[in-house]
């Protein structure tokens, strides 16, 4: 076994900034050639330990900010006005970009690939969508689709 400092997240091993023990062959044949890790030696152990401690503090701060953002997203009710056919169906489905733009009005900035619909929204009513902030933090937002006045 060899101790390594993870420069990037590695599935089934750990997250960036952690010091982990892995098999010699796995480190030599996979992790080191792909520049995913730094092998911990007696010379660099103190420096890597400092980087690990600094990274731990950043992760805690990031988790707090993400949970506050998740609370704000959960509390928000987004109202989207769309043109409707006579039968109550939308002319076009609600897009991820419309959700992103609507959240900007609440002071929440996310990327459109973080918006996940359970099914596409093609009629008026109340729906929900998931906002993927991280693998653990996925708050739901309520989306209310109404008729555009004058349509």
N, C-alpha and C positions, 0 to 999 in steps of 0.2 A: 504494500500500500504506500502511496505517496500523497503528501499534502499539497493541495493546489489552491490558489486564490482565483476565484471566478471573475473574469473580466466582463462576461455577459451571462444572461440567464441560460442555463443548460437544463433541458427537461430531464426529470428523474435524478438530477444531481443537486441543483440548488440555484439560488438567485445570484445575480451579479453582486460582487462585493463580499461574498461569503468565503470562508476558508473551509474546505472539505477534504476528506480522505477518499481517494479513488484508487482503483487498481492500476498498477504500473503500466500495463499494456494499454489500457483505456486512455490514460494520460498521454503516453508516448505516441500512440497510433492515431488517436482521434482528437483529443482536446488541444494538445500543444500545436500540431500542424495547422489546425484551424484558428489558432490564436485566440482561443476561448478562455485560456487560463495562464497563470504564471505559477511555475513550480516554486513552492516555498522551500527556501534554503536557510541555513544559519545566517547568511549575510543579509538577506532581504526580509527575514521574518518580522523584525521590529517595524519596518516601514509598512509592510503589508498589514500587520496587526493594527497600525494607526489608521490605514485606509479603511479597514474593516469597521473599526469603531466609528469613524466619520460617516461611513455609509449607513450604519445602523441608525444614527441620529437622523439622517436624511429620510430614511424609510419611515420612521416614526412621524416626522413632520408631514410627510406626504400622505400617510394613512389618515392623519387627523384632517388634513385639507380635503381628502377624497370623501371621508365620511360626512363632513360638513356640506360638501357639494351634493352628495347623495340625499341628504335631508332636504336641501333646497329643491332638488329635482322632484322628490316624492311629494312635496307640498305644492308644487306648481300644477295648475290645470291649464292646459294649452287649448285655446279656442282657435280653430282654423275655419275660415269662411271660404266655401267653394261654390262654384256654379253647379246647379242640379238639373237633371232631366225632369220631366213631368212625373215620372214614376219614383222619384226620390233618390235615384242613383247619381253618383258624381260623374262629371264629364271625364275626369281623370283621377286616378288613385292618389291618396295623400303620399307625398314623397318624404324621404329622409331629410332632404334639404329644407322642406317646409318646417319640420320639427326643429331642426338646428336653428333656422331663422327665428322661429317662435320663442325658443329658449333664450336667444340673444336679448329679447325684450325683458327677460327676467335677470339679465346680467350673467347668464350661464353660457359659457363657450365650450362646445364639444365639436368633434368631427362627425361627419355624417355616417361614417362606417361604424360609429358607436351606437347608432339607433337601430334597434331590431324590432320589427313588427311581428306579432304572433301570426297574423294573416294580413293580407293587403286590405287597406281601408278604402272601400269603394261606395259607401253610402253614408248618409248623415246619421249621427248618433254619438254615443260615448264609447271610446275604445281605450286600450292601454298599449303602451310600447315599453320595451326594456331599453335602458341606457347602460351600455357596458363600460363602466369606469375602470374596472379591473376584473380579474378572474373571480374574485370573491365579492366585489361590490357591484351589484347590478340593480339599481333602483328602477321602479316602474313609474311612468308618467301617465297621467290621464289626458287623453286627447278628445276634445269635444268638437265634432264636425257639424257646422251649421250652414244654412243656405245663405248665399251671398245676396244682400238686399239689391233688388233691381234685376235679379236674374230670372 
